[in-house]
């Protein structure tokens, strides 16, 4: 029984950690897309 409870806590911790990593990766991906759009506009103005 104690193993089950410990497993629940460990599993929940790993799940929350993975959610945080996925959220950070998603935010970084959106920021990179915005940065690429700004660079493309800058290149278009310079041409």
N, C-alpha and C positions, 0 to 999 in steps of 0.2 A: 504493500500500500504506500509506504513512504517513497519507494522508487517511482511509483506512478506520479505522485505529487511533485517530486523533484524533476521528473521528465516533463511535466506540464510547464513548470517554471522555466526550465532550460529551453524548451521548444518555443515558449512565448517570447523569451529574450532573443532567440535567434530570429524569430519572425519579425520582431520589431526592428532589429538591426538590419535585416534585409530590406524592410520597407523604407528605412531611412536612407540606405545606400541607393535604392532605386529612385527615390524622390530626389536625391542629390544629383544622380546621373541625368534624370529628366530635366532638372533645372539647368544643368550645365549644357545639355544638348540644345535647349531653347536659347540660351545665351550665345552659344556658338553660331546658331543660325542667324540671330540678330546681328552679330559681329560680321558674319559673311555678307549679309545684305548691305551693311554700312560700307564695307570695303568695296563691294561691287558698285555702289552709288558713287563712291569717291573716284573709282577708276573711270566711270562713265563721264564724270565732270571733267576729269583731266584730259580725256580724249578730244 
